[in-house]
């Protein structure tokens, strides 16, 4: 089992920035086949935001391309999501996801609210 702990959410004005962090409970960042960020707005399904593979390849939802950047620091065992030029429609609970041969793991989520 792996626990994932997200942090970094909060309230920000449109056009602002936030950086989310995801810290697994054991040293797995460098070996995980895939990790990613998902988000779920009220009344909507949970959608993928960004993913990063073991090789470092990344992919993004069209809605966040050019504004969000997913990265990882293997030495610190942390995955990040840098979010710039935030928009009200980015408001959601953001979840960290880890895909391993043993299964999928989710964090508890962190709230991001973009509002003036």
KEVEXMAR-613118 format. One record per residue (C-alpha): residue in one letter; x, y, z. Coordinates in steps of 0.02 Angstrom, whole numbers, plus 50000, padded with zeros to 5 digits. Each point is the difference from the previous one (the first is absolute). Layout:
N
<site type="a" c1="X" c2="Y" c3="Z"/>
...
END
This chain:
116
<site type="x" c1="50000" c2="50000" c3="50000"/>
<site type="x" c1="50052" c2="50178" c3="49966"/>
<site type="x" c1="49925" c2="50155" c3="50077"/>
<site type="x" c1="50003" c2="50160" c3="49899"/>
<site type="x" c1="49992" c2="50169" c3="50084"/>
<site type="x" c1="49958" c2="50155" c3="49899"/>
<site type="x" c1="50033" c2="50177" c3="50055"/>
<site type="x" c1="50008" c2="50175" c3="49929"/>
<site type="x" c1="49818" c2="50035" c3="49960"/>
<site type="x" c1="49911" c2="50159" c3="50050"/>
<site type="x" c1="49910" c2="50156" c3="49942"/>
<site type="x" c1="50078" c2="50101" c3="49861"/>
<site type="x" c1="49942" c2="50141" c3="49887"/>
<site type="x" c1="49979" c2="49974" c3="49813"/>
<site type="x" c1="50168" c2="50012" c3="49915"/>
<site type="x" c1="50091" c2="49941" c3="50155"/>
<site type="x" c1="50108" c2="49847" c3="50030"/>
<site type="x" c1="50007" c2="49853" c3="50117"/>
<site type="x" c1="50115" c2="49851" c3="50016"/>
<site type="x" c1="49929" c2="49835" c3="50060"/>
<site type="x" c1="50108" c2="49864" c3="50076"/>
<site type="x" c1="49971" c2="49813" c3="50015"/>
<site type="x" c1="50106" c2="49901" c3="50122"/>
<site type="x" c1="49989" c2="49809" c3="49999"/>
<site type="x" c1="50024" c2="49909" c3="50165"/>
<site type="x" c1="50148" c2="49904" c3="49929"/>
<site type="x" c1="50137" c2="50031" c3="49875"/>
<site type="x" c1="49910" c2="49961" c3="49838"/>
<site type="x" c1="50004" c2="50156" c3="49892"/>
<site type="x" c1="50146" c2="49944" c3="49893"/>
<site type="x" c1="49932" c2="49824" c3="49968"/>
<site type="x" c1="49814" c2="50029" c3="49979"/>
<site type="x" c1="49942" c2="49961" c3="49823"/>
<site type="x" c1="49886" c2="50150" c3="50001"/>
<site type="x" c1="49943" c2="50138" c3="50117"/>
<site type="x" c1="49877" c2="50136" c3="49969"/>
<site type="x" c1="49882" c2="50135" c3="50058"/>
<site type="x" c1="49812" c2="49994" c3="49983"/>
<site type="x" c1="49866" c2="50123" c3="50049"/>
<site type="x" c1="49817" c2="49995" c3="50043"/>
<site type="x" c1="49887" c2="50151" c3="50000"/>
<site type="x" c1="49832" c2="49997" c3="50092"/>
<site type="x" c1="49872" c2="49898" c3="49904"/>
<site type="x" c1="50127" c2="49941" c3="49872"/>
<site type="x" c1="50102" c2="49843" c3="49972"/>
<site type="x" c1="50183" c2="49985" c3="50047"/>
<site type="x" c1="50107" c2="50042" c3="49849"/>
<site type="x" c1="50185" c2="49983" c3="49964"/>
<site type="x" c1="50100" c2="50160" c3="50005"/>
<site type="x" c1="50179" c2="49944" c3="49971"/>
<site type="x" c1="50103" c2="49841" c3="50004"/>
<site type="x" c1="50184" c2="49960" c3="50007"/>
<site type="x" c1="50077" c2="49831" c3="49959"/>
<site type="x" c1="50152" c2="49912" c3="50070"/>
<site type="x" c1="50100" c2="50060" c3="49851"/>
<site type="x" c1="49948" c2="50179" c3="50033"/>
<site type="x" c1="49878" c2="50019" c3="49858"/>
<site type="x" c1="49854" c2="50115" c3="50039"/>
<site type="x" c1="49827" c2="50028" c3="49932"/>
<site type="x" c1="49866" c2="50128" c3="50041"/>
<site type="x" c1="49816" c2="50029" c3="49982"/>
<site type="x" c1="49964" c2="50126" c3="49862"/>
<site type="x" c1="49923" c2="50120" c3="50126"/>
<site type="x" c1="50165" c2="50021" c3="50095"/>
<site type="x" c1="50131" c2="49986" c3="49863"/>
<site type="x" c1="50120" c2="50146" c3="50006"/>
<site type="x" c1="49947" c2="50047" c3="50176"/>
<site type="x" c1="50035" c2="49847" c3="50109"/>
<site type="x" c1="50162" c2="49902" c3="50018"/>
<site type="x" c1="50019" c2="49831" c3="50082"/>
<site type="x" c1="50171" c2="49951" c3="50067"/>
<site type="x" c1="50082" c2="49890" c3="50129"/>
<site type="x" c1="50152" c2="50007" c3="50112"/>
<site type="x" c1="50063" c2="49824" c3="50028"/>
<site type="x" c1="50124" c2="50056" c3="50133"/>
<site type="x" c1="49858" c2="50072" c3="50104"/>
<site type="x" c1="49873" c2="49868" c3="49947"/>
<site type="x" c1="49872" c2="50134" c3="49953"/>
<site type="x" c1="49894" c2="50033" c3="49847"/>
<site type="x" c1="49946" c2="50178" c3="49961"/>
<site type="x" c1="49868" c2="50089" c3="49899"/>
<site type="x" c1="50045" c2="50180" c3="49961"/>
<site type="x" c1="49843" c2="50093" c3="49953"/>
<site type="x" c1="50015" c2="50172" c3="49919"/>
<site type="x" c1="49872" c2="50122" c3="49930"/>
<site type="x" c1="49863" c2="49915" c3="50100"/>
<site type="x" c1="49821" c2="50022" c3="49945"/>
<site type="x" c1="49836" c2="49983" c3="50096"/>
<site type="x" c1="49965" c2="49841" c3="49902"/>
<site type="x" c1="50154" c2="49922" c3="50079"/>
<site type="x" c1="49908" c2="49997" c3="50167"/>
<site type="x" c1="49992" c2="49820" c3="50059"/>
<site type="x" c1="50068" c2="49873" c3="50121"/>
<site type="x" c1="50167" c2="49941" c3="49931"/>
<site type="x" c1="50054" c2="49820" c3="50028"/>
<site type="x" c1="50168" c2="49917" c3="49983"/>
<site type="x" c1="50001" c2="49829" c3="49917"/>
<site type="x" c1="50129" c2="49862" c3="49996"/>
<site type="x" c1="49992" c2="49853" c3="49881"/>
<site type="x" c1="50101" c2="49846" c3="50045"/>
<site type="x" c1="49995" c2="49816" c3="49952"/>
<site type="x" c1="49913" c2="49974" c3="50168"/>
<site type="x" c1="49859" c2="50120" c3="49961"/>
<site type="x" c1="49947" c2="50182" c3="50003"/>
<site type="x" c1="50021" c2="50113" c3="50150"/>
<site type="x" c1="49919" c2="50168" c3="50036"/>
<site type="x" c1="50033" c2="50141" c3="50119"/>
<site type="x" c1="49867" c2="50084" c3="50105"/>
<site type="x" c1="49991" c2="50152" c3="49888"/>
<site type="x" c1="50038" c2="50184" c3="50022"/>
<site type="x" c1="49878" c2="50141" c3="49962"/>
<site type="x" c1="50046" c2="50132" c3="49872"/>
<site type="x" c1="49883" c2="50149" c3="49988"/>
<site type="x" c1="50026" c2="50136" c3="49870"/>
<site type="x" c1="49894" c2="50151" c3="50037"/>
<site type="x" c1="50011" c2="50188" c3="50014"/>
END
